[in-house]
């Protein structure tokens, strides 16, 4: 990296294509890596708060790359830090993944490409699918889905690099295979030796459903004709400005980041009040997902994909399409990335950013003096989509003009399916079509929020609403109280939402006073949805323990990046947040990380097929004593001249004096 690049590159900027190529080349050369080495992860090794403070004070920071490398012939894996400033390998550590509790790097695309041929070459698999009515002519079009295997303590799982694979019949390459599951046949594939280690072939034979449920546009030649165009136009352009990876909008500033595991990251999120920039969050991302299934049959009991840690949400990001995925005046961020060979490439349009109207922000009509004021809300949307096998997940960060922050996960795609014989009922889920069931399952996400409310030294408090008993201080029975509990150490923090008491959490800076003499803060508003319902001793509960609680708070540790731990793939469990909090460190007036698990429990139904309409899950962070007043009061009283009523007239056209959008 030359001197000019060093001066113009911010320490949080993504690695450029040249930096990716250089980092991989330095590692290959210095460690004499073999041709069989692959690179599941190449990313920026980000500086921490102290490092960035030093950078702002004028000190140079080394530009570091984190590289995970694996020999595909042995499974030997190393974590490396390459110092691009010094052009050297700063560290190169072999991971002990062959000993308990094991774990593996994420499954790579180059491995996925070999699995179907490996499975179809196994005579046991061929015999099993033929028992279910398939012929030699059917086999070339059979869809083989590799799936992260889970862990159950079996000998062939310990320290091994494996996947399990299920199959689907297709008559045509464009058929929706998930309408035709081949039940009772599961292959365990050794990714190092490219062979089937084990094959489940149930004694009970369930016929393959043959009814087609395709979704390509050719399947629906007749479409609706009564849908009129809806155009989103901003003739003067968007209200945000972009400088490299830094964004400014309506008093907000932040830097966009992206990693192979997490996908979209927001850095150094700050809000302005009276021209002063105030810190809110140092870093925000979704670090993990887990999708456990509630069907004990051989095709499903082991399914519990950790989509971030076992595959990589960022590695599977979509190229977003203008006018379809994103509507309006769009700014796309292209993401520099590395393929499995460590070669740099560009993920085009991986991140989408735009503004959208969000209805009324504030409004009041005072009949006594005729003052009528209303302002519309606009929000900034920063998003990306990842397709992980059959499911598609969108992650949408919203910033609002009143200082609110929201994360919304959008779940769509195709459900997992199972074959049901004629006359049988499906105990473990819902029927979606003839002879076709969808197993009940849960989707859990975990957001890692490295808080920075007015700087480090933050405290989390927990609050609930409780009715006050009848008494002298409640003679009419109308009084209720708001309780408060300060989370002082990590083991105080694991907790679940409670809709009955409205339980919520505040992150505050006790070292600063707000306009009314209290600590400024933000309130976390969560959805009181079910947590993981698997039994505590189950494999998936041990591996995905973060999903057993909605809230966790930890003292910041740069090594604790992910809710499930570093390598959940084929891991025996016990890592991640449940392990982190056992240290029981101080979290009162400290540099803290707030982790929030949220999700959706899905009982499948006919409306979910062939493609599921979007389901939503997420949370909101609202300013709570952070600002001195409603910071959106200075929004202009403008109206939309393009709006028309059923008479074709615009806003305020017949009676301008009515003050449609503000004024007397």
C-alpha positions in Angstrom: 0.0 0.0 0.0 1.6 3.3 -1.1 1.9 6.5 1.0 -0.9 8.3 -0.8 -3.3 5.3 -0.2 -2.3 5.2 3.4 -3.2 8.9 3.9 -6.6 8.6 2.1 -7.7 5.3 3.6 -9.6 5.5 6.8 -8.8 2.7 9.3 -12.3 1.3 9.1 -12.5 1.3 5.3 -12.9 -2.2 3.8 -9.9 -3.8 2.4 -9.5 -2.8 -1.3 -9.1 -5.3 -4.1 -5.4 -4.5 -4.2 -5.1 -4.9 -0.4 -6.8 -8.3 -0.5 -4.5 -9.5 -3.3 -1.5 -8.2 -1.5 -2.4 -9.7 1.9 -3.0 -13.1 0.4 0.2 -12.9 -1.6 2.3 -11.9 1.5 0.8 -14.9 3.4 1.4 -17.3 0.6 4.9 -16.2 0.1 6.1 -15.9 3.7 4.5 -19.2 4.8 5.1 -21.1 1.5 1.4 -22.1 1.3 0.5 -25.1 -0.8 -1.8 -25.0 -3.8 -4.4 -26.9 -1.8 -4.9 -23.9 0.6 -8.3 -22.2 0.4 -9.4 -19.0 2.1 -12.9 -19.1 3.8 -12.4 -15.6 5.3 -10.4 -12.6 4.2 -11.4 -9.3 5.9 -10.2 -6.2 7.6 -8.9 -6.6 11.1 -10.6 -3.6 12.6 -9.0 -1.2 15.1 -10.7 -0.7 18.4 -11.9 2.5 20.1 -8.4 3.2 21.5 -6.8 2.7 18.2 -9.1 5.0 16.4 -8.7 7.7 19.1 -4.9 7.4 18.6 -5.5 7.7 14.8 -7.5 10.9 15.3 -4.7 12.2 17.5 -2.4 11.9 14.5 -0.8 8.5 15.3 -0.4 6.1 12.3 -2.3 2.8 12.6 -1.1 -0.4 10.9 -3.4 -1.6 8.1 -4.2 -5.2 9.1 -5.9 -8.1 7.3 -7.4 -11.2 9.0 -7.1 -14.3 6.9 -8.5 -17.8 7.7 -6.8 -20.4 5.5 -7.5 -24.1 5.3 -5.8 -27.0 3.5 -8.7 -28.8 1.7 -6.7 -32.1 1.6 -6.1 -32.3 5.4 -8.4 -29.7 7.0 -5.5 -28.0 8.7 -6.6 -24.5 9.5 -4.7 -21.3 10.4 -5.7 -17.8 11.5 -3.3 -15.2 10.3 -2.9 -11.4 10.7 -1.1 -9.8 7.8 0.4 -6.3 8.4 -0.1 -4.5 5.1 1.8 -1.5 6.4 4.9 -3.5 7.2 4.3 -6.0 4.4 4.7 -9.0 6.8 2.8 -11.8 8.5 2.2 -10.6 12.1 0.8 -13.9 13.4 0.0 -17.3 11.9 -1.7 -19.7 14.4 -2.8 -23.2 13.8 -6.3 -23.9 15.2 -6.8 -27.1 17.3 -10.0 -28.1 15.6 -9.3 -31.8 15.8 -9.8 -31.8 19.6 -12.9 -31.1 21.7 -15.0 -29.0 21.5 -14.0 -29.1 17.8 -15.5 -26.7 15.3 -14.7 -26.0 11.6 -14.3 -23.1 9.3 -17.5 -22.1 7.3 -18.4 -24.3 4.4 -17.1 -22.9 1.2 -18.7 -22.6 -2.2 -16.0 -24.6 -3.8 -17.0 -27.5 -1.5 -20.7 -27.2 -2.2 -19.9 -27.6 -5.9 -18.4 -31.1 -5.3 -21.1 -32.5 -3.0 -23.8 -33.4 -5.5 -21.4 -35.6 -7.6 -20.0 -37.3 -4.4 -23.5 -38.2 -3.2 -24.8 -39.4 -6.6 -21.7 -41.6 -7.0 -22.5 -43.5 -3.9 -24.3 -46.8 -4.7 -26.1 -46.8 -1.4 -27.7 -43.5 -2.2 -28.7 -44.6 -5.7 -30.3 -47.7 -4.2 -32.2 -45.7 -1.6 -33.7 -43.2 -4.1 -34.7 -46.1 -6.4 -36.7 -47.6 -3.5 -38.7 -44.4 -3.6 -39.6 -44.7 -7.2 -36.8 -42.9 -9.0 -35.1 -44.3 -12.1 -31.6 -43.9 -13.6 -33.1 -41.3 -15.9 -34.3 -39.3 -12.9 -31.0 -39.1 -11.1 -29.2 -36.5 -13.2 -31.8 -33.9 -12.3 -32.1 -34.8 -8.6 -31.3 -31.7 -6.5 -28.9 -32.5 -3.7 -28.9 -29.9 -0.9 -25.8 -29.9 1.4 -26.7 -28.7 4.9 -24.4 -27.9 7.8 -24.5 -31.1 9.8 -25.0 -30.2 13.4 -23.2 -32.2 16.1 -24.4 -35.2 18.1 -21.2 -36.7 19.5 -20.9 -39.4 16.8 -17.4 -40.6 16.1 -17.5 -39.6 12.5 -18.4 -36.0 13.6 -15.5 -35.4 16.0 -13.0 -33.1 14.5 -14.3 -33.9 11.0 -15.3 -31.6 8.2 -18.7 -33.0 7.1 -22.1 -31.9 5.8 -25.4 -33.8 5.7 -27.2 -33.8 2.4 -30.9 -34.3 1.5 -32.4 -34.7 -2.0 -35.3 -33.6 -4.1 -36.7 -35.0 -7.3 -37.1 -32.7 -10.3 -38.4 -33.4 -13.8 -37.0 -30.2 -15.2 -34.0 -28.1 -14.2 -36.4 -25.1 -13.4 -38.7 -27.2 -11.2 -39.0 -26.2 -7.6 -37.3 -29.2 -6.0 -38.7 -28.4 -2.5 -42.2 -29.5 -3.8 -40.7 -33.0 -4.2 -38.6 -34.1 -1.1 -37.1 -37.5 -1.1 -37.8 -38.4 2.5 -35.8 -40.9 4.6 -32.5 -40.6 2.7 -29.7 -38.5 4.3 -26.1 -38.7 3.2 -23.2 -37.7 5.5 -20.4 -36.3 3.3 -16.7 -36.1 4.2 -15.6 -32.8 2.6 -11.9 -33.7 2.9 -12.0 -37.1 1.3 -15.0 -36.4 -0.9 -16.9 -39.5 0.1 -20.1 -40.5 1.8 -19.3 -41.6 5.3 -22.8 -42.7 6.3 -26.2 -43.0 4.7 -29.5 -43.0 6.4 -32.1 -45.1 4.5 -35.3 -45.3 6.5 -37.2 -48.6 6.5 -40.5 -46.7 5.9 -40.8 -45.7 2.3 -42.8 -42.5 1.7 -43.6 -41.8 -2.0 -42.1 -38.7 -3.4 -44.7 -36.0 -4.0 -45.0 -35.3 -7.7 -47.3 -32.3 -7.8 -45.5 -29.3 -9.3 -45.4 -26.0 -7.4 -43.1 -23.9 -9.5 -42.5 -20.2 -9.1 -40.7 -19.0 -12.2 -42.5 -16.2 -14.1 -43.4 -18.6 -16.8 -45.6 -20.5 -14.3 -47.9 -17.4 -14.0 -48.4 -16.1 -17.6 -51.6 -14.3 -16.5 -50.7 -11.5 -14.1 -52.8 -8.7 -12.4 -53.8 -5.9 -14.7 -55.3 -3.5 -12.2 -52.0 -2.5 -10.6 -51.0 1.0 -11.5 -47.4 2.4 -11.5 -46.1 3.8 -8.2 -43.0 5.9 -8.9 -40.6 7.1 -6.2 -38.9 10.3 -7.4 -36.5 12.8 -5.9 -35.9 15.4 -8.6 -33.3 17.2 -6.5 -31.5 14.0 -5.5 -31.3 12.3 -2.1 -30.7 14.1 1.2 -27.7 12.0 2.2 -24.0 12.5 1.3 -21.5 9.8 0.8 -17.7 10.2 1.1 -16.1 6.8 0.5 -17.6 4.6 3.2 -18.8 7.5 5.3 -22.4 8.6 5.2 -24.1 11.8 6.6 -27.9 12.2 6.7 -30.2 14.4 8.7 -27.8 14.8 11.6 -26.6 11.2 11.5 -23.1 10.1 10.6 -21.7 6.6 10.3 -19.3 4.5 8.3 -20.5 1.4 6.3 -18.6 -1.8 6.8 -19.0 -5.4 5.6 -17.5 -8.7 6.6 -17.8 -12.2 5.1 -19.5 -13.6 8.2 -21.8 -10.7 9.3 -22.5 -8.9 6.1 -23.4 -5.3 6.7 -21.8 -3.4 9.6 -22.4 0.1 10.9 -19.4 1.8 12.5 -19.2 5.0 14.6 -22.9 5.8 14.6 -23.4 9.4 15.9 -26.3 11.8 16.1 -26.1 15.6 16.1 -27.9 18.0 18.4 -27.5 21.7 18.0 -24.5 21.2 15.8 -22.7 18.9 18.3 -21.9 15.3 17.1 -22.7 12.8 19.9 -21.7 9.2 19.9 -24.3 6.5 20.1 -22.8 3.1 18.9 -19.3 2.2 18.0 -20.2 -0.9 16.0 -23.5 -2.7 15.1 -24.0 -5.9 13.2 -25.8 -9.3 13.1 -23.2 -11.8 14.2 -25.2 -15.0 14.1 -28.3 -16.9 13.2 -29.6 -20.3 14.1 -32.6 -22.1 12.6 -33.6 -25.2 14.7 -36.3 -27.6 13.4 -38.9 -29.3 15.6 -39.3 -32.5 13.6 -37.5 -35.6 15.1 -37.5 -37.5 11.8 -34.3 -38.5 10.0 -34.5 -35.7 7.4 -34.9 -32.9 9.9 -33.8 -33.5 13.5 -30.2 -32.5 12.9 -31.1 -29.3 11.0 -30.0 -26.2 12.9 -28.1 -24.0 10.4 -25.9 -21.2 11.9 -26.2 -19.2 8.7 -23.5 -16.7 9.7 -20.9 -18.9 11.3 -21.4 -22.0 9.1 -21.8 -20.3 5.8 -21.3 -16.5 6.0 -24.1 -14.0 5.4 -21.7 -11.6 3.7 -20.3 -14.3 1.4 -23.8 -15.1 0.3 -25.0 -11.5 -0.3 -27.1 -10.8 -3.3 -26.4 -8.4 -6.1 -29.3 -6.1 -5.5 -31.4 -5.0 -8.5 -32.5 -1.4 -9.1 -36.3 -1.0 -9.0 -36.9 -4.4 -7.5 -34.8 -5.0 -4.4 -34.4 -1.2 -3.9 -36.9 1.4 -5.0 -36.2 5.1 -5.4 -33.0 7.2 -5.6 -30.5 4.5 -4.7 -26.9 4.6 -3.7 -25.2 1.2 -4.0 -22.0 0.1 -2.3 -19.9 -2.4 -4.2 -18.0 -4.6 -1.7 -14.4 -5.8 -2.4 -14.2 -9.5 -1.4 -12.0 -12.6 -1.8 -13.2 -15.9 -3.3 -12.2 -19.3 -1.9 -8.8 -19.1 -3.8 -8.1 -15.8 -2.1 -8.5 -14.0 -5.4 -10.2 -10.5 -5.1 -13.4 -9.7 -6.8 -16.2 -7.1 -6.5 -19.6 -8.0 -5.1 -21.7 -5.5 -7.2 -24.5 -3.7 -5.5 -24.1 -5.7 -2.3 -25.4 -2.8 -0.1 -28.4 -0.6 -0.9 -29.0 2.8 0.7 -32.0 5.1 0.0 -34.6 7.3 1.7 -38.2 6.4 2.1 -41.3 8.1 3.4 -42.6 6.7 6.7 -45.9 8.4 7.3 -46.5 10.9 10.1 -43.6 11.8 12.4 -45.5 14.3 14.6 -48.8 16.2 14.4 -51.1 18.4 16.4 -54.3 20.4 15.7 -55.1 23.0 18.3 -58.8 23.9 17.8 -58.6 26.8 20.3 -56.3 28.9 18.0 -56.4 27.1 14.7 -52.7 26.0 14.8 -52.4 22.8 12.8 -48.9 21.4 12.4 -47.9 18.1 10.8 -44.5 16.7 9.6 -43.9 13.6 7.7 -41.2 11.1 8.7 -38.4 10.1 6.4 -36.0 7.3 7.2 -32.7 6.3 5.8 -32.5 2.6 4.8 -29.2 0.7 4.6 -29.7 -2.9 3.6 -28.4 -6.1 2.1 -29.9 -9.5 1.3 -28.4 -13.0 1.7 -29.6 -16.2 0.2 -28.7 -19.2 2.3 -29.9 -22.3 0.5 -33.7 -22.3 0.5 -34.1 -19.1 2.6 -33.5 -15.5 1.8 -32.8 -13.0 4.5 -32.9 -9.2 4.3 -31.2 -7.0 6.9 -32.5 -3.5 7.0 -31.1 -0.8 9.3 -33.3 2.3 9.6 -32.3 5.7 10.9 -35.0 8.2 11.7 -35.1 12.0 11.9 -36.0 11.9 15.6 -32.9 9.9 16.6 -34.6 6.4 16.5 -32.6 3.4 15.2 -34.2 0.2 14.0 -33.1 -3.1 12.7 -35.6 -5.2 10.7 -34.9 -8.7 9.4 -37.0 -9.8 6.5 -37.5 -13.6 6.1 -38.6 -15.0 2.7 -37.6 -17.8 0.3 -38.7 -21.4 0.4 -39.5 -23.5 3.4 -38.0 -26.9 4.1 -40.5 -29.6 3.2 -41.2 -33.2 4.0 -43.2 -36.0 2.2 -46.4 -37.2 3.7 -48.0 -40.5 2.6 -51.7 -40.6 1.6 -54.0 -40.7 4.5 -51.4 -39.7 7.1 -51.3 -36.6 9.3 -48.2 -34.6 9.9 -47.4 -34.3 13.6 -44.4 -32.0 13.4 -45.6 -29.0 11.4 -48.3 -27.9 8.9 -49.5 -29.2 5.6 -48.8 -26.9 2.7 -50.1 -29.0 -0.2 -51.1 -32.5 -1.1 -48.6 -35.0 0.5 -46.4 -32.0 1.4 -45.6 -30.8 4.9 -43.5 -28.0 6.3 -41.7 -28.7 9.6 -42.2 -26.2 12.4 -39.0 -24.3 13.1 -37.6 -21.1 14.6 -35.3 -18.4 13.2 -33.1 -16.6 15.6 -30.8 -13.7 14.9 -28.3 -12.0 17.3 -27.4 -8.4 17.0 -24.1 -7.3 18.6 -24.3 -3.6 19.7 -21.1 -2.2 20.9 -22.6 0.8 22.7 -20.9 4.2 23.0 -23.5 6.6 24.5 -21.7 9.9 24.7 -18.5 7.9 24.9 -17.3 4.8 26.9 -18.5 4.3 30.4 -22.0 2.9 29.8 -24.5 1.2 32.1 -27.5 -1.0 31.3 -30.7 -0.8 33.4 -33.7 -3.1 33.2 -37.3 -1.7 33.7 -40.8 -3.1 34.1 -44.3 -1.7 34.6 -46.0 -3.1 37.7 -49.4 -2.1 39.3 -49.1 -0.5 42.7 -51.2 -2.2 45.4 -54.2 -0.3 46.9 -53.2 1.9 49.7 -52.8 5.4 51.0 -50.6 6.3 48.1 -53.0 4.6 45.6 -56.5 5.3 46.9 -58.1 5.1 43.5 -56.2 2.1 42.2 -54.9 3.9 39.2 -51.2 4.1 40.1 -48.6 1.9 38.5 -44.8 1.9 39.0 -41.8 1.6 36.8 -39.1 -0.6 38.4 -35.4 -0.1 37.8 -32.6 -2.6 38.1 -28.9 -1.8 37.3 -27.0 -4.7 35.6 -23.7 -4.6 37.5 -22.0 -7.8 36.4 -22.4 -10.0 33.3 -24.4 -12.8 35.1 -27.0 -10.1 36.0 -27.7 -9.6 32.3 -29.2 -12.7 30.6 -32.9 -12.0 30.5 -36.0 -12.4 28.4 -38.6 -9.9 27.3 -42.0 -9.9 29.0 -45.0 -8.4 27.2 -47.1 -8.5 30.3 -44.8 -6.1 32.2 -43.4 -4.3 29.2 -39.9 -5.1 30.2 -37.3 -2.9 28.5 -33.7 -1.9 28.9 -31.9 1.4 28.8 -28.2 2.1 28.0 -27.0 5.2 29.7 -23.8 7.1 30.3 -23.8 7.9 34.1 -20.8 10.2 33.6 -22.9 12.8 31.7 -26.0 14.8 32.6 -28.8 15.6 30.2 -31.0 18.7 30.1 -33.0 17.5 33.1 -30.1 16.3 35.2 -30.3 12.6 34.4 -28.0 10.3 32.5 -28.5 10.4 28.7 -29.5 7.1 27.1 -31.2 5.0 24.6 -34.0 2.5 25.2 -34.0 -0.9 23.7 -37.5 -2.0 22.6 -37.7 -5.7 21.9 -40.4 -8.1 20.5 -41.5 -10.5 23.3 -41.2 -13.5 21.0 -40.4 -17.0 22.0 -36.8 -17.9 22.7 -35.3 -21.2 21.6 -37.8 -23.9 22.7 -35.4 -26.9 22.3 -34.7 -28.6 25.6 -31.7 -27.2 27.6 -29.7 -30.4 27.3 -30.2 -30.8 23.6 -27.4 -30.4 21.1 -28.8 -27.3 19.4 -29.4 -25.6 22.8 -25.8 -26.2 23.7 -24.5 -24.9 20.4 -27.0 -22.0 20.1 -27.3 -21.0 23.7 -27.4 -17.3 22.8 -31.0 -17.9 21.6 -32.1 -19.0 25.0 -32.2 -15.3 26.2 -33.3 -12.1 24.5 -30.7 -9.9 26.3 -27.0 -10.4 27.2 -24.5 -7.7 28.2 -20.7 -8.3 28.2 -17.7 -6.3 29.0 -16.0 -5.4 25.7 -13.4 -8.0 24.7 -12.0 -7.8 21.1 -11.8 -11.6 21.0 -15.6 -12.0 21.7 -17.0 -11.1 18.2 -19.8 -13.6 17.7 -22.8 -14.8 19.7 -22.1 -18.5 18.9 -18.3 -18.3 19.2 -15.8 -18.3 16.4 -16.4 -21.6 14.8 -19.9 -23.1 15.4 -19.7 -25.5 12.4 -19.7 -29.0 13.8 -18.9 -27.6 17.2 -19.9 -29.6 20.3 -21.4 -26.5 22.0 -20.9 -24.4 25.0 -19.2 -21.5 23.3 -20.4 -17.9 22.7 -22.5 -15.8 25.0 -23.2 -18.4 27.7 -19.5 -18.9 28.0 -18.6 -15.2 27.8 -20.8 -14.2 30.7 -19.4 -16.9 33.0 -16.5 -14.5 33.6 -18.9 -12.3 35.4 -17.0 -9.1 34.6 -18.1 -5.7 35.6 -20.5 -4.0 33.2 -21.5 -1.0 35.2 -20.0 2.2 33.9 -17.8 0.2 31.5 -17.1 -0.3 27.8 -20.0 -2.7 27.1 -21.5 -4.8 24.4 -25.3 -5.3 24.3 -26.3 -8.5 22.5 -30.0 -9.0 21.5 -31.4 -12.3 20.3 -34.7 -12.0 18.3 -36.6 -14.1 15.9 -39.6 -15.7 14.5 -41.3 -19.1 15.3 -42.7 -20.5 12.1 -45.6 -23.0 11.9 -45.9 -23.6 8.2 -49.1 -23.1 6.3 -50.3 -23.3 2.6 -49.8 -19.5 2.2 -46.0 -20.1 2.7 -45.7 -22.0 -0.5 -44.2 -22.0 -3.1 -42.4 -18.9 -1.9 -43.1 -17.5 1.6 -44.3 -13.9 1.9 -41.9 -11.8 4.0 -42.1 -12.3 7.8 -40.5 -9.6 9.9 -38.5 -9.6 13.1 -36.4 -6.9 14.7 -36.0 -4.3 17.4 -35.8 -0.6 18.0 -33.4 1.7 19.9 -35.1 5.0 20.9 -33.5 8.0 22.4 -34.5 8.2 26.1 -33.2 11.4 27.7 -30.5 11.6 25.1 -31.7 14.8 23.5 -33.1 17.9 25.2 -36.3 17.9 23.1 -37.8 16.5 20.0 -35.0 17.1 17.6 -37.3 16.8 14.6 -39.2 20.0 15.4 -37.1 21.9 12.8 -38.4 19.9 9.9 -39.8 22.1 7.2 -43.6 22.3 6.7 -43.6 21.1 3.2 -46.2 19.3 1.2 -46.0 16.8 -1.6 -47.2 18.6 -4.7 -47.5 15.2 -6.5 -50.2 13.9 -4.1 -53.8 13.9 -5.5 -57.2 13.1 -4.0 -60.0 11.2 -5.7 -61.0 14.4 -7.5 -57.6 14.8 -8.9 -56.8 17.8 -6.8 -53.5 18.3 -4.9 -52.9 18.8 -1.2 -54.5 22.0 0.1 -55.7 22.9 -3.4 -59.4 23.7 -2.6 -58.7 25.4 0.8 -55.2 26.7 1.2 -56.2 28.4 4.4 -56.8 25.0 6.0 -53.1 24.5 6.7 -52.9 21.0 5.2 -49.2 20.6 6.0 -48.6 23.2 8.6 -49.5 26.7 9.5 -52.7 28.5 10.4 
